């Protein structure tokens, strides 16, 4: 599995065992194309689990939870520049076992993350994480190699049109949803991931327009609905109904 160099975010939530692969992509020295390249010295060290810029946080042997002190220790380390790579990767295993204090401490890191840090939260049950934590991460739905979806210009254009429609163009929003509901589930999931990623990056600024906050929450709900096998038509309708501006809503 590879990752687009231009599309790496600062924080991910994943539900399966590709955390190490994603961490390898973060430290990979390739900056032109997909990562990891599997050929550089960083990829070699990551594959042998000896890269100094890949750090793993897990439950202590005698604990059922990840404790706040562990996250505070992560916070002290996160502002230290990488040893060898351009970025550092932090893998939080069983992230859904973080207790409430640990999650709140982690949220403080996510709100003002250093540019050189990427956080990878491996969670069997993302719903156990605080909504505020989830809203600042991209939930990555990984797929088998044979199911890989190539990010097309058409889909990229749909994401751009959707983000533009959030400025108040309800007609454009409805047109986007009409196009969206015609996608297969794999392309639909890719749209949700990309659109949420761009919104999350925008929300990291000091000014967060309410339409973006609302859209991020709606797309997060859409991800959950897709995981529950709700039809893409129903999900598209939910997105449209939730984001339409009041003046163009249908009168009941």
N, C-alpha and C positions, 0 to 999 in steps of 0.2 A: 504494500500500500504506500502510495506517495502523496505528497501534499504540494499544492501550488505555492511557489515562493511568494507571490504577491497577495496571498489570501490567508496567511497565518495571523491569527488573532493573539490577544494577550492572555486569554483564559478559555479553557475548554472544559466541558463535562462530557465524559464518555462512559459507556455502559459495558464495554467489553475489554479485551486484553491487548489493545493496540496502544496503550499508554507509552510503552517503551519505544515503539515505532515512531510515535509522534514526537517524543523527546529527542530521538535521533534526528528527526527533521529539523528541530529547533537548533541544535548545535552544528548541523551539517554546514560545511564551508561553501557549498554550492549556493550561489546567489543568482543563478540564471537558469530558470526552469524548475523542475519538480525536485523536491527533497523527500527523503534522504537520497543521496547519490550512491551510497554503498561503496564508494571508492576512496573517499578522503580519510585522513587520519582521525578526524572527529567521529565519523561513522564507525570506523574500526574500533575505537575505544568505547563508543556507546554500545556496540554489539557485544563487547567483552565485559560490559558493566563496570568499566573503570574510568569513565569520563568524569573529571572533577566538576563539570558544570551541569551535571544531571544529579539532582538531589531527590531522595525519596523520603516521604513522610508516611509512616504507618502506625497502627496501634501498637502500643507497648505490649509485651508478651502477657502481662497480667491484667490488662485493661480491656474493657469492652468498647471503649470510646477513644476517639482522638481528643486529647485534652488541650485546654487553652494554652498551657505552658509550651506545648509543642508548636503551636501556631505562633506564639510570641518569639520562640527561637527562630522560626522561619522568617519572621519579620525582621529580626536583627540581621539575618544573613542576606535578605533579598536586596538590600541597598549596597551590598559589596559587589563591585564589578566582577564580571566573569574572569575565570582564571586563564582559559585558553580560547574559548569560542567567542563569537560576537554576542551570544545570548546565553542565558541560563534557563534550564527547564526544571520545574518543581513538580514532581508527581506526588499527588496525595492519594494514596491507596485507601479504599473503603472510606471515601470522603463523606459518604452519607452517614457515617458513624460519628462525625464531629458533634460534640455536644453544643448546646446553644451558645455558650460563652466562646467556644472555639470558632463557631461560625461567625459570630459578631466580630471577633478579632480578625478573622480572615477577610471579612467584608471591608474592614478598614484598609487592608492591603489592596484589595481589588479596586477601591475607589480612587486610589492614587498610586497605581503600579509604576515602577521604573520601566523605562523603555526596553531594558535588556532582559526583562523577566517574562517568562511564559509559564502559566499555571495549568496543570492538567489534573483535573479532579476525576478520579475513577470511582464511579458510584453505581451500584446495582439498582438503587432506587433514587433517582434524581429528585423525586417529589419530597424526599425527606430533607432536602436542603431548603434553606430559607428562600422565599421568592426573591428577595433582594440580592442574594448570592447568585441564584440562577439567572437573574436578569442581566448580570454583568459578565456572563459567560456565554460562549457559543456551545450549544449542545450538539455534539458531533455524532451523527448516526452513521456508523461504519457499515460497510457492505462487503459482500464477497467480491473477489477480483472480477469474476465473470459478470457481476452486476454493476460494474463501475460505470458511472454516468459522465460523459464528457461535457464539460461546461461550455455550452455553445454561445455564439454571439447573440442568438435569438433569446436565450434564457437570460443572458447578461443584460440585454435590452429590456426584458420584462422587469427585472429587478430595478433597473434605473427608472423605468416609467412608474413603477409602484412607489418608489421613494419620492419622486416628483409629485405624484398625486396626493401625497400626504400634506402638501402645502395648501390644500383646500379645494382641489379640483375633483369633485365627486364623480363627474362623468368619466374622467380618466381612470378613477379608482374602479368604477364598475366595468370599464373596458378591460382593465388589467385582470380583474377577477374572472371575467368571461374567458380570457386567454388562459388563465391559470388552471381553471377547472378542466381544461382539455388535455393537460399534461398527464403522463403516467405517474405512478406513485413515486418512482425513483427520481424523476425530474422535479416533481412537486416537493419532495424532501430536500433536494438540492436548492430549490428556490427559497424555502423557509430558512435553511442554514445560512445562505448568502445574504438574504435580506436582513435577518437578525444580526449577523456579524457587522454589517455596515451601520445598522442602527446603534448597536452597542458601542462601536467605535465613536460614533457621533455623540453619544451620551456621556462619554468620558470628558467632554469639554465642560467648562464652567457654567455654560448656559444650556439647559436641556428643555427644548420646546415641548409642551404638553402633547402635541400630536405624535412626536417621536416616542415619548414614554408610553402613550396609549397603544401605539402600533407594536412596540416591543412586547407589551403584555399580551396583546392579541396573538401575535405570532408564537409566543411561548405556549399559549393555550392550543394553538393550531398544531404545534409539535406533539403535544400530549394526545390530541384527538387522532392524529395520524398514527401514533403508536398503538392506539386502541382500534385501529382498522376502520375508523369512520371514513366514509367516502370522500374523495377529493372535492366533489361537487358540494357536499354539505359543509366542508371546511371552508371552501371559497366563499360560500354564502355567509358563513359566520363572520369571516374577516370583513367582508363588504358591509354587512349590517352593523358591525361593531365600530367601523371607522368612518362611516358616512357622517358628514356634518349635519347637524340638526335641521338646517333649513331645507334639505332635500330628502329627509326621511319620509317614508310613506305615512300618511295619516291613517291611524287605525279606525 
